[in-house]
Amino acid sequence: MFFVTGTDTDSGKTLVSSALLTAVNRLGAIASADSAVSILASNTLSTLGVKPIASGCAQTSEGLRNADALQLMTSSSLKLAYSTINPFTFEPAIAPHIAAAQVGVSLAPEAIIESLDLAAFAQADFCLIEGAGGWRLPLGEGRYLSEVVQKLELPVLLVVGMKLGCLNHALLTQEAILADGLKIAGWVANSVDPNMSMFAENLASLKEMMSAPFLGCVPFLDAPSAENAADYLNTSPLFQSAEANA
């Protein structure tokens, strides 16, 4: 089980998370004795993407629904109820702790953990819990979403939104995660600005400065989808890490 965070709100966490789920779905279809996938015992892998907190949800006949959570569900092979995937839903597209306060909902780390069906999540061979915003997302009353990750001791996957300023954002996020006593299992570069200057040079700098395995670079896609983005990702380091910790 991994926690997915980003360098900022629009770094592309959902696209990358969905692409990672898709890549692992493909991997399960061709599981072999290769060292990177020897942890897999069958020809199928179950995958699951979870989005505990989401603002900017739309009212539907079935209640509030979030596009990011629905995308994760589409890319997951393990099908669970929407309320299990996205227990905290807020209609306004604003900071979750502000939206929660407006409707009298507590976003304390303890409440978030209690809402997570960890037993159901454990059914998946590969599970991603996608955060909201960046690493230090406020929950109100001086609490942060990063506390949930600390309490669950989850390895972190970092999505770096490739744009001007991303080097600073990536390094500060990396420092904060490591300072919180957590491991970064891998990072992905995601192009969010098609006109970014010196893209290759910035990516090379990140590869030098980031301490975790590089899982791939998703280019700016005219028609972004999990299927398209998955073509640019390598999930092998994640299974090697799981195998080493087994």
C-alpha positions in Angstrom: 0.0 0.0 0.0 1.4 3.4 -1.0 0.3 7.0 -0.4 0.4 9.3 -3.4 1.2 13.0 -2.9 2.2 15.8 -5.3 4.3 18.9 -5.3 1.1 20.9 -5.5 -2.6 20.7 -6.2 -2.4 20.5 -10.0 0.7 18.2 -10.2 -1.3 15.4 -11.8 -1.7 12.9 -8.9 -4.9 11.3 -10.2 -3.5 10.9 -13.8 -0.3 9.3 -12.4 -2.1 7.2 -9.8 -4.6 5.9 -12.5 -1.7 5.3 -14.8 0.2 3.3 -12.1 -2.9 1.2 -11.5 -3.2 0.6 -15.2 0.5 -0.3 -15.5 0.2 -2.9 -12.7 -3.0 -4.3 -14.3 -0.9 -4.9 -17.4 1.9 -6.4 -15.3 -0.4 -8.9 -13.7 -1.5 -10.1 -17.2 2.1 -11.0 -18.0 3.5 -11.9 -14.6 6.6 -14.1 -14.9 9.6 -15.3 -12.9 11.4 -12.1 -13.6 13.1 -10.8 -10.4 11.1 -7.6 -10.5 7.8 -9.4 -10.5 8.6 -12.7 -8.8 6.6 -11.4 -5.9 3.5 -12.1 -8.0 2.1 -15.6 -7.5 -0.6 -15.6 -10.1 -1.3 -14.3 -13.6 -3.6 -11.7 -12.2 -3.1 -8.8 -9.9 -5.8 -6.9 -8.0 -5.4 -3.2 -7.9 -7.2 -0.5 -5.9 -7.1 3.3 -5.9 -8.5 5.3 -3.0 -9.2 9.0 -2.6 -10.2 9.6 1.1 -10.8 13.3 0.8 -12.1 15.2 -2.2 -13.6 18.7 -2.7 -15.1 19.9 -5.9 -17.6 17.1 -6.0 -20.7 17.1 -8.2 -24.2 16.4 -7.0 -25.7 13.2 -8.6 -28.7 11.1 -8.1 -26.4 8.8 -6.0 -25.0 11.7 -3.9 -21.8 13.7 -4.2 -19.3 12.2 -6.6 -15.7 13.3 -7.4 -14.2 12.9 -10.9 -10.8 12.0 -9.5 -12.2 9.3 -7.2 -14.3 7.9 -10.1 -11.2 7.8 -12.3 -9.4 5.8 -9.7 -12.3 3.4 -9.5 -12.3 2.9 -13.2 -8.6 2.1 -13.2 -8.9 -0.3 -10.2 -9.6 -4.0 -10.8 -10.9 -4.4 -7.3 -14.4 -2.9 -7.2 -15.6 -1.4 -3.9 -18.4 0.9 -3.0 -17.9 4.6 -3.8 -18.3 5.5 -0.1 -15.4 3.2 0.7 -13.2 4.8 -1.9 -14.1 8.4 -1.1 -15.5 8.7 2.4 -15.1 12.5 2.7 -16.8 14.4 -0.1 -17.3 18.1 -0.3 -19.1 20.1 -3.1 -17.2 23.4 -3.1 -13.9 23.3 -5.0 -12.0 24.8 -2.0 -9.5 23.7 0.6 -11.0 20.6 2.2 -10.7 21.8 5.8 -12.6 24.9 4.9 -15.3 22.9 3.1 -15.5 20.5 6.0 -15.9 23.3 8.5 -18.8 24.7 6.5 -20.8 21.5 6.9 -19.6 20.7 10.4 -17.5 17.7 9.5 -14.3 16.8 11.4 -11.2 16.0 9.3 -9.0 15.0 12.2 -6.4 12.4 11.3 -8.1 9.9 13.6 -11.4 10.4 11.9 -9.9 9.9 8.5 -8.1 6.7 9.6 -11.4 5.4 11.1 -13.1 6.0 7.8 -10.6 3.9 5.9 -11.6 0.2 5.4 -8.0 -1.1 5.6 -9.1 -4.7 5.7 -10.8 -4.2 2.3 -7.8 -2.3 1.0 -5.6 -5.2 2.0 -7.4 -7.4 -0.5 -5.6 -5.6 -3.3 -2.1 -6.7 -4.3 -1.4 -3.1 -5.2 -3.2 -0.3 -3.4 -2.7 3.5 -3.8 -4.2 6.0 -1.4 -4.2 9.4 -3.2 -3.9 12.5 -1.1 -5.4 15.9 -1.7 -3.3 19.0 -2.5 0.3 18.7 -1.5 2.1 16.9 1.3 1.2 19.4 4.1 -2.5 19.6 3.4 -4.2 21.3 6.4 -7.0 19.5 8.1 -7.9 22.3 10.5 -7.0 22.9 14.2 -3.3 22.6 13.4 -3.5 19.0 12.0 -2.3 17.8 8.6 -3.0 14.9 6.2 0.6 13.9 6.5 -0.2 12.8 10.1 -2.4 10.1 8.6 0.4 8.8 6.5 2.7 8.8 9.5 0.3 6.9 11.7 -0.2 4.3 8.9 3.5 4.2 8.2 2.9 4.2 4.4 5.7 4.5 1.8 5.1 7.6 -0.3 5.0 8.1 -4.1 5.7 11.7 -5.2 4.3 13.2 -8.3 6.4 16.2 -9.5 4.4 18.7 -11.6 7.0 19.7 -14.2 6.8 23.5 -14.5 8.8 26.5 -13.5 9.7 26.2 -9.8 9.3 22.4 -9.7 12.9 21.9 -8.5 12.3 23.8 -5.3 8.8 22.3 -4.8 10.1 18.8 -5.3 13.1 19.2 -3.0 11.1 20.8 -0.2 8.4 18.1 -0.4 11.1 15.4 -0.3 12.7 17.0 2.7 9.3 17.2 4.5 8.4 13.6 3.8 11.8 12.3 5.0 11.7 14.6 8.0 8.4 13.0 8.9 10.2 9.7 9.2 8.7 8.2 6.0 10.2 6.5 3.0 9.7 7.8 -0.6 9.3 4.6 -2.6 9.4 6.4 -6.0 8.7 9.6 -7.9 7.2 10.5 -11.2 7.8 13.6 -13.4 4.5 14.7 -14.9 4.6 17.5 -17.5 1.9 20.0 -16.7 3.2 22.9 -18.8 3.8 22.1 -22.5 5.8 25.3 -22.8 8.2 24.7 -19.9 11.7 26.0 -20.8 14.7 23.7 -20.4 12.5 20.7 -19.6 15.3 18.1 -20.2 17.7 20.0 -18.1 15.3 20.4 -15.2 14.4 16.7 -15.4 18.1 15.8 -15.3 18.6 18.0 -12.2 15.7 16.3 -10.5 17.2 12.8 -11.2 20.4 14.0 -9.6 18.8 15.5 -6.5 15.9 13.1 -5.7 16.8 10.2 -3.5 14.1 7.8 -4.5 13.8 5.6 -7.6 12.6 7.3 -10.7 9.4 5.7 -12.0 9.1 7.6 -15.3 8.2 10.9 -17.0 4.8 11.4 -18.3 4.9 14.0 -21.2 2.3 16.6 -21.8 -0.5 14.6 -23.4 -3.1 16.2 -25.7 -5.5 13.5 -24.7 -4.5 12.5 -21.2 -5.7 9.1 -20.0 -4.5 6.4 -17.6 -3.9 4.1 -20.6 -1.7 6.7 -22.4 0.2 7.8 -19.3 0.9 4.2 -18.3 3.1 3.7 -21.3 5.7 6.0 -19.7 5.9 4.4 -16.3 8.0 1.6 -14.8 6.5 0.0 -11.7 9.3 -2.6 -11.2 11.0 -0.6 -8.4 7.9 -0.7 -6.4 7.7 -4.5 -6.5 11.4 -4.8 -5.8 10.9 -2.7 -2.7 8.0 -4.8 -1.6 9.9 -8.0 -2.2 12.9 -6.7 -0.2 10.6 -5.8 2.7 8.7 -9.1 2.6 
